[in-house]
Each structure stands twice: as structure tokens, then as C-alpha cells.
Amino acid sequence: MKMKKILAIIGFLAITIISTTEACDYCILSQGISPLETVKGAGIRINERYTNMESVMLLGAVPYKKTSMNGELMVNPDGTVDLDPMTGNQSGLGDIAVLGRYTFLKSHTIDTTTSVAGIAGVKFATGSTNGKTSDGMEYLDSHIQLGTGSTDILLGVSLNHSIQRFSVSANLLDVIPGKGKFGDTNHKFGNTLNYDLTAKYRVYPDVFAPLGPQIFLALGVNGEVRGKEKVDVIDPDTGDKTYNTDPNSGGHTVYLSPAIQVVFAPHWVFELSYQHAVYHNLNGTQLGEKYKTTGGVTYLF
């Protein structure tokens, strides 16, 4: 009788605990009778195979940038184009960004994991905007400066689906810029939408080892859709300065992006990507990017 009462109490507590959890977080939660657990051949076992992962993540991005220019394209009022031979370069910390990521949908099966997350953050005006040309006579173009001089709002959404050694992710990030400047010139970048669709494959190890090193190869398509910029314009006749929209700014660029990622669990992630421009649709008269190379180091707390 005493044993039956004890089993009944334990069973009631187990059912109570299970009923207060969320099914999607504990979908692999199991219970059962195991004669190997007790001397008398009776007992109750509860196994939690997957723990509830935190759905909120705080991300910080501290970029180190190196930029250079070898001439600048100048569009004259009559529409003709000249090349200004100015040169210059900059290196140092760029604009620091802080983002929060909230996973509002997560689905697990035995072989797959699917998650959808929202992203919101702020990019601060921490990068220098006072870089000058090699002769020290003029300020470098706003795109060559280490920072934008503005505080921007970041909003986005991220989708990830993984199955065994293969995963695919899609991301959208909208940058809502504030008003900034470079040197003594007022300047505001256009609203920017960044997007990417990336497939990633774990080449090492064959069998997932959560505490061992992992190597991934990735291939993606990503792009930038930029609105037109606003900048101070000096009237050549009167010398007056006005804040106007630059018709030779903004547009759409698409990149093909192979990459490699190395993970040293549980804290370090190293990444290197090459982005080759395959499509340009730029407003007015502009020089389009040919390629970009990006490296990153992430520390997971």
C-alpha cells in the first residue's frame, strides 16, 4: 500500500510538471516504466532529451574597416563626367551596432530544425568622418569614411531551416538612417534594404559533435537596395549651400557570395566571405562595386 501511494504521488507530480510546459519546447520529453531503475522492478523515469533554448539573443558588431580611393568620379552640372585625381585611405573602428534577436517561432523534428526570428537594433555614429585626402586638402568621400556620422535604426527578420549537415537561411535587414555628415558637409544615406539567401553545408565532422571543431562551406546570393542620398550642394554661381537629393546615388546591387565558417565550440566562430557583384542597377552616373571581401570573428558568451 505504501509503495502504491508513493508511486501515485510521484506520478501526479510528473503529470503536473509536464502539463505546465510548452509542447514545442519539450516535444521530445518522455516518460515510462523501467524495471532497471529500481531494485524491486518498479519506478518512473522522466527523460528531457532537449532543453529549452533561450529565445532572446543580444548581438554586438564592432567593425574594423580599411578603405581607400584612387580618384573620384565628378558629375558636372552639364552632365559631363570628370575624374578628380584625389587619393586617400582610412583604417580603424567603424560604426558599432547593437542588435536584439527574438526567436518567435521554433519547430523541431528528429532530423530538422526550423526557426523564425525578428531583429531590432541601433547603429551608433562611432566611426570617424574626418578622413582627408593624401594631400590633406579635402575630406574623403562619405563612402570612404570609417563611419556615416549618423545614428541608424535596424529592423529585420531571419529564417533558418536545417536538416542534418545541410542548412539554408534567409535574412532581411532594413537600415533607417539618421542625418550625419562627413567633414563639414551634411550628408544622409538613403534607406537601405540588405537581403541574402544562403546554403551552408558541414564538411567536417561527418557526425555532429557539439563540443568539437566544425567546418562549414557556404554559397549565397545577397544584395543591397539603397535609396538616394541627401547632401549639401554648393551653387557655383552664388556659393549658397543647399541640402538636396543626389540623383547620382542609390540603386540595387546583387552579389554571389562563397564563404567558409570555422566553429570552435563553445565560444569562437571565424568567417571569411567573398562577394562578387553580378548585377548593377544604379541611379544616374556612378561607379559600381566589383567585389567585397569580409572577415568576421564572433565570441559567444
C-alpha positions in Angstrom: 0.0 0.0 0.0 2.8 2.4 0.9 4.6 1.7 -2.4 1.3 2.3 -4.3 0.8 5.6 -2.6 4.4 6.7 -3.3 4.1 5.8 -6.9 0.7 7.6 -7.2 2.3 10.8 -5.7 5.3 10.7 -8.0 3.0 10.1 -11.0 0.8 13.1 -10.0 3.9 15.3 -9.7 5.3 14.2 -13.0 2.0 14.9 -14.8 1.8 18.3 -13.2 5.3 19.2 -14.3 4.6 18.1 -17.9 1.3 20.0 -18.1 2.9 23.3 -17.2 5.5 23.2 -20.0 5.1 24.3 -23.6 4.8 21.4 -26.0 7.1 22.9 -28.7 9.9 23.5 -26.2 9.7 20.0 -24.7 8.4 18.0 -27.7 10.9 15.2 -27.1 10.0 14.9 -23.3 9.4 11.3 -22.5 8.3 9.2 -19.5 8.0 5.5 -18.9 8.4 2.5 -16.6 11.8 1.0 -16.4 12.4 -2.2 -14.3 16.2 -1.5 -14.4 15.8 1.8 -12.4 14.8 0.2 -9.1 15.6 -2.9 -7.1 12.0 -4.1 -6.9 11.4 -3.7 -10.6 9.0 -0.7 -10.4 9.6 3.0 -10.9 9.0 6.1 -13.1 11.6 7.7 -15.4 11.4 11.1 -17.0 14.0 12.0 -19.7 14.4 15.5 -21.0 16.4 15.0 -24.2 16.3 18.6 -25.5 16.4 21.5 -23.1 14.6 24.7 -23.7 16.9 27.2 -25.5 16.7 30.9 -24.8 14.7 32.7 -27.5 16.4 36.1 -26.9 19.9 36.9 -28.1 21.9 40.1 -27.8 24.4 40.8 -30.6 27.1 43.4 -30.8 29.1 44.2 -34.0 32.4 46.1 -33.7 33.7 46.5 -37.3 37.3 47.3 -38.2 37.4 48.9 -41.6 40.1 49.7 -44.2 39.1 51.9 -47.1 41.0 53.6 -50.0 40.3 55.6 -53.1 42.3 56.3 -56.2 40.4 59.1 -57.9 36.8 60.3 -57.6 34.1 60.5 -60.3 32.8 64.0 -60.6 29.5 64.8 -62.5 29.4 68.3 -63.7 26.2 70.4 -63.9 26.0 70.0 -67.7 26.1 66.2 -67.3 29.7 65.6 -68.3 32.0 63.5 -66.2 35.5 64.2 -64.9 37.9 62.1 -62.8 39.3 64.0 -59.8 42.8 62.5 -59.2 42.4 62.7 -55.4 43.7 59.7 -53.4 43.5 58.7 -49.8 42.9 55.9 -47.3 41.5 55.2 -43.9 41.7 52.4 -41.3 40.2 51.9 -37.9 37.0 51.2 -36.0 33.7 51.8 -37.8 30.2 52.3 -36.5 29.3 50.0 -33.7 25.9 48.3 -33.8 23.9 46.6 -31.0 21.0 44.2 -32.1 18.5 42.1 -30.2 17.2 38.9 -31.8 14.0 37.3 -30.7 13.0 33.8 -31.9 9.2 33.8 -32.0 8.8 30.5 -33.9 10.8 27.3 -33.5 9.9 23.8 -34.7 11.9 20.6 -34.1 11.6 17.1 -35.5 14.0 14.2 -35.2 16.1 15.4 -38.3 15.2 19.1 -38.8 15.0 22.4 -37.0 13.2 25.5 -38.3 13.2 28.9 -36.7 12.0 32.4 -37.4 13.4 35.4 -35.6 12.9 39.1 -35.5 15.8 41.6 -35.2 15.9 45.2 -34.0 18.8 47.3 -33.1 20.7 50.6 -33.3 23.9 51.6 -35.2 25.8 54.3 -33.4 27.9 57.1 -35.0 31.2 55.9 -33.6 33.4 55.7 -36.7 35.5 58.7 -37.8 34.1 61.0 -40.5 37.0 63.4 -40.7 39.4 61.5 -43.0 41.2 63.6 -45.6 42.9 63.0 -48.9 46.6 62.2 -49.1 47.5 65.8 -49.6 45.3 66.9 -46.6 43.4 69.4 -48.7 40.0 67.8 -48.9 37.7 65.5 -47.0 37.4 62.0 -48.4 34.1 60.9 -49.9 31.4 59.8 -47.4 31.7 56.2 -48.7 35.4 56.2 -47.9 35.0 57.5 -44.3 35.1 54.9 -41.5 31.6 55.9 -40.2 28.4 57.5 -41.5 28.2 60.2 -38.8 24.6 59.1 -38.2 22.6 57.0 -35.7 20.5 54.5 -37.6 17.6 52.1 -36.7 18.0 48.5 -37.8 14.9 46.2 -38.3 14.9 42.7 -39.8 13.7 39.1 -39.9 15.6 35.9 -40.2 14.5 32.4 -41.3 16.7 29.2 -40.8 16.0 25.6 -41.7 18.5 22.8 -41.1 18.4 19.1 -41.8 21.4 17.0 -40.7 24.5 18.5 -42.3 22.7 21.0 -44.6 21.0 24.3 -43.7 19.5 27.2 -45.6 18.9 30.7 -44.2 17.1 33.8 -45.5 17.6 37.3 -43.9 16.2 40.8 -44.4 17.6 43.8 -42.7 16.3 47.4 -43.2 18.6 50.3 -42.2 16.7 53.5 -41.5 19.4 56.2 -41.5 19.6 59.4 -39.5 21.2 62.6 -40.6 25.0 62.6 -40.5 28.0 64.4 -42.0 31.5 63.9 -43.3 33.9 66.7 -42.6 31.9 69.9 -42.7 29.3 68.5 -45.2 25.9 67.5 -44.2 25.0 64.1 -45.6 22.3 61.4 -45.2 22.5 57.9 -46.7 19.3 56.5 -48.2 17.2 53.9 -46.6 18.9 50.5 -47.3 17.5 47.0 -47.5 20.0 44.2 -47.2 18.9 40.6 -48.1 20.5 37.2 -48.5 19.7 33.6 -49.3 22.5 31.3 -48.2 23.0 27.5 -48.2 25.5 26.0 -45.8 27.0 22.5 -45.6 29.0 21.0 -42.8 32.1 19.4 -44.4 33.6 18.4 -41.0 32.9 16.3 -39.0 30.6 13.7 -40.6 28.7 13.2 -37.4 27.7 16.3 -35.4 29.9 16.8 -32.3 28.6 19.8 -30.2 31.9 20.3 -28.4 34.3 19.7 -31.3 35.5 21.9 -34.1 33.3 22.2 -37.2 33.9 23.5 -40.7 31.2 24.8 -43.0 31.2 25.8 -46.7 28.5 28.3 -47.8 27.2 29.7 -51.0 24.7 32.6 -51.1 23.1 35.3 -53.1 22.9 38.6 -51.3 22.1 42.2 -52.3 21.6 45.8 -51.3 18.8 48.1 -52.3 19.7 51.7 -51.5 17.6 54.8 -51.6 19.0 58.1 -52.9 21.3 60.1 -50.6 20.9 63.7 -49.5 24.0 66.0 -49.4 25.0 69.7 -49.2 25.3 71.1 -52.7 27.1 74.5 -53.4 25.6 76.7 -56.1 28.6 77.5 -58.5 27.1 81.0 -59.2 26.1 82.2 -55.7 28.1 80.0 -53.4 25.0 79.2 -51.4 24.7 75.7 -49.8 21.5 73.7 -50.1 20.6 70.3 -48.8 19.4 68.3 -51.9 18.8 64.8 -53.0 21.7 63.4 -55.0 20.4 61.9 -58.3 23.6 60.0 -58.8 23.2 57.8 -55.8 21.2 54.7 -54.7 20.3 51.7 -56.7 20.4 47.9 -56.5 23.5 45.6 -56.5 23.4 41.8 -56.3 26.4 39.6 -55.2 27.3 36.0 -55.5 28.9 35.0 -52.2 31.0 31.9 -51.4 32.2 31.7 -47.8 33.8 29.5 -45.2 33.0 29.2 -41.5 35.0 27.6 -38.7 33.5 26.9 -35.3 35.5 26.2 -32.2 32.8 25.3 -29.7 31.6 26.6 -27.4 32.7 30.2 -27.9 34.5 31.1 -31.1 33.3 31.4 -34.7 35.5 32.6 -37.6 34.1 33.5 -41.0 35.5 34.7 -44.4 33.4 35.6 -47.4 34.0 36.9 -50.9 31.1 38.9 -52.5 31.3 39.3 -56.3 28.9 41.7 -57.9 26.9 40.1 -60.7 24.2 42.7 -61.2 24.1 46.6 -61.0 21.1 48.8 -61.4 22.4 52.2 -60.2 20.7 55.6 -60.4 22.4 58.3 -62.5 26.1 58.2 -63.1 28.0 56.0 -60.5 30.9 53.7 -60.2 29.7 50.2 -59.3 31.4 47.8 -56.9 33.2 44.8 -58.4 33.7 42.8 -55.2 33.9 42.9 -51.5 35.8 40.7 -49.0 34.5 40.4 -45.5 36.0 38.6 -42.5 34.5 38.2 -39.0 35.2 36.8 -35.6 32.4 36.1 -33.2 32.6 35.2 -29.5 29.6 33.5 -27.9 29.1 34.2 -24.2 
